Amino acid sequence: MKKMLITGETILTGVFGWPVKHSLSPVFQNAAFHFCNLNWVYVPFEVRPEQLKNAVESIRIFGIKGINITIPHKKEVVRYLDAADEEVRILGVANTIVNENGFLKGYTTDGTGFLHSLKEDGNFSPEKKLVFLFGAGGSAYAIAGALVKSGISGILICNRTIEKAQMLKEHLKKNFRFENAEIIPFEKRNDSKIWKNVDLIVNTTSAGMKNDDTILVKGNNLNEKVFVYDIVYNRETALILSAKQKNIRCLNGLSMLVFQGAVSFTLWTKKKAPIKEMKKALFGFIEKLQLR
Ligand SMILES: NC(=O)c1ccc[n+]([C@@H]2O[C@H](COP(=O)([O-])OP(=O)(O)OC[C@H]3O[C@@H](n4cnc5c(N)ncnc54)[C@H](OP(=O)(O)O)[C@@H]3O)[C@@H](O)[C@H]2O)c1
């Protein structure tokens, strides 16, 4: 592989987060720039919450072309932007900024990234399907919105804090006129009657990130036609492991991570993202980490 050469004309992009050292985005974004022969670079910036406003101003000062926004800044950042696309206005969160000559516009790529990943890596079309969604946090809003727009028949929303599930249901009704949402209380989630007609299970909660986390679905509730998507990407969750044990189609969050990054790449460069190269870089990096 050619070495990256930073010159006076190198275009800067990156990610603001706190903490940010764990971010995997630099690995696949730089691989994408390199593959497309772009003199661009992507770097992590550790931005403390009290410095976010100044950090956003620095995008203009340094002429940074694009920035991703990660935890904990996705909501707060919106007030410092000059414009926001429709999804950001509805959701109130942004994870991507595009700088056009000092004018900063915010986008959110989670919903589109999830959908592209589901269709391209999962070969699964959500149209007319019944979805069981775990979670009612930031990513649940983006994913539920994307699924509703792609024509699902219904959605069962299950969240530890039931009031938040109710708010997500209201959001779908108000912003998408979608009436086919039902709340499943978290403690009733393993009632076998619920699962018979479910086509797609999506976990958008952080449950599964740790070894001793709550088990979301008992293995006997996974029917063989269901598709399981767990957006957690730091490990194989219990949900993914049970799906694999039963030979059920499934995807983990690494696929969405690449596809939502690909949407940012295209917003910044106006070029098609080299998904294959991005995945190769990401999986190669993870393999090296595991061998260490
Ligand atoms: N693959 C990707 O590209 C991608 C992109 C974005 C996010 N993610 C991952 O998605 C997860 C959620 O992110 P987010 O931004 O939506 O976070 P968030 O807004 O903080 O929401 C967290 C959600 O997880 C639930 N939760 C947390 N701990 C739980 C537990 N032990 N048992 C059951 N539910 C639990 C919360 O329920 P309560 O409402 O009851 O607190 C809430 O619904 C994280 O793991 C994140 O890394 C992945």
PDBQT file of the ligand as one rigid body, heavy atoms in Angstrom, charges set to zero:
ROOT
HETATM    1  N1  LIG A 301     -23.394   0.369  14.494  1.00  0.00    +0.000 N 
HETATM    2  C1  LIG A 301     -23.478   1.671  14.451  1.00  0.00    +0.000 C 
HETATM    3  O1  LIG A 301     -23.103   2.307  13.462  1.00  0.00    +0.000 OA
HETATM    4  C2  LIG A 301     -24.068   2.404  15.622  1.00  0.00    +0.000 A 
HETATM    5  C3  LIG A 301     -24.513   3.735  15.462  1.00  0.00    +0.000 A 
HETATM    6  C4  LIG A 301     -25.090   4.374  16.570  1.00  0.00    +0.000 A 
HETATM    7  C5  LIG A 301     -25.177   3.697  17.798  1.00  0.00    +0.000 A 
HETATM    8  N2  LIG A 301     -24.690   2.420  17.896  1.00  0.00    +0.000 N 
HETATM    9  C6  LIG A 301     -24.781   1.674  19.182  1.00  0.00    +0.000 C 
HETATM   10  O2  LIG A 301     -26.141   1.643  19.583  1.00  0.00    +0.000 OA
HETATM   11  C7  LIG A 301     -26.253   1.631  21.003  1.00  0.00    +0.000 C 
HETATM   12  C8  LIG A 301     -27.229   2.710  21.454  1.00  0.00    +0.000 C 
HETATM   13  O3  LIG A 301     -26.808   3.993  21.001  1.00  0.00    +0.000 OA
HETATM   14  P1  LIG A 301     -27.751   5.295  21.155  1.00  0.00    +0.000 P 
HETATM   15  O4  LIG A 301     -26.980   6.432  20.606  1.00  0.00    +0.000 OA
HETATM   16  O5  LIG A 301     -29.124   5.006  20.650  1.00  0.00    +0.000 OA
HETATM   17  O6  LIG A 301     -27.792   5.428  22.767  1.00  0.00    +0.000 OA
HETATM   18  P2  LIG A 301     -28.873   6.146  23.704  1.00  0.00    +0.000 P 
HETATM   19  O7  LIG A 301     -29.573   7.246  22.988  1.00  0.00    +0.000 OA
HETATM   20  O8  LIG A 301     -28.140   6.458  24.963  1.00  0.00    +0.000 OA
HETATM   21  O9  LIG A 301     -29.965   4.985  24.013  1.00  0.00    +0.000 OA
HETATM   22  C9  LIG A 301     -29.613   3.856  24.750  1.00  0.00    +0.000 C 
HETATM   23  C10 LIG A 301     -30.750   2.833  24.692  1.00  0.00    +0.000 C 
HETATM   24  O10 LIG A 301     -30.275   1.613  25.278  1.00  0.00    +0.000 OA
HETATM   25  C11 LIG A 301     -31.161   1.228  26.331  1.00  0.00    +0.000 C 
HETATM   26  N3  LIG A 301     -30.364   0.502  27.327  1.00  0.00    +0.000 N 
HETATM   27  C12 LIG A 301     -29.173   0.862  27.855  1.00  0.00    +0.000 A 
HETATM   28  N4  LIG A 301     -28.712  -0.099  28.688  1.00  0.00    +0.000 NA
HETATM   29  C13 LIG A 301     -29.640  -1.098  28.683  1.00  0.00    +0.000 A 
HETATM   30  C14 LIG A 301     -29.753  -2.348  29.344  1.00  0.00    +0.000 A 
HETATM   31  N5  LIG A 301     -28.787  -2.782  30.151  1.00  0.00    +0.000 N 
HETATM   32  N6  LIG A 301     -30.843  -3.116  29.112  1.00  0.00    +0.000 NA
HETATM   33  C15 LIG A 301     -31.811  -2.690  28.257  1.00  0.00    +0.000 A 
HETATM   34  N7  LIG A 301     -31.780  -1.511  27.619  1.00  0.00    +0.000 NA
HETATM   35  C16 LIG A 301     -30.703  -0.717  27.824  1.00  0.00    +0.000 A 
HETATM   36  C17 LIG A 301     -31.775   2.517  26.827  1.00  0.00    +0.000 C 
HETATM   37  O11 LIG A 301     -32.959   2.242  27.525  1.00  0.00    +0.000 OA
HETATM   38  P3  LIG A 301     -33.569   3.288  28.590  1.00  0.00    +0.000 P 
HETATM   39  O12 LIG A 301     -34.349   4.282  27.777  1.00  0.00    +0.000 OA
HETATM   40  O13 LIG A 301     -34.407   2.459  29.465  1.00  0.00    +0.000 OA
HETATM   41  O14 LIG A 301     -32.402   3.919  29.310  1.00  0.00    +0.000 OA
HETATM   42  C18 LIG A 301     -32.002   3.234  25.489  1.00  0.00    +0.000 C 
HETATM   43  O15 LIG A 301     -33.123   2.743  24.813  1.00  0.00    +0.000 OA
HETATM   44  C19 LIG A 301     -24.810   1.795  21.511  1.00  0.00    +0.000 C 
HETATM   45  O16 LIG A 301     -24.321   0.499  21.787  1.00  0.00    +0.000 OA
HETATM   46  C20 LIG A 301     -24.061   2.373  20.317  1.00  0.00    +0.000 C 
HETATM   47  O17 LIG A 301     -22.693   2.044  20.323  1.00  0.00    +0.000 OA
HETATM   48  C21 LIG A 301     -24.171   1.762  16.838  1.00  0.00    +0.000 A 
ENDROOT
TORSDOF 0
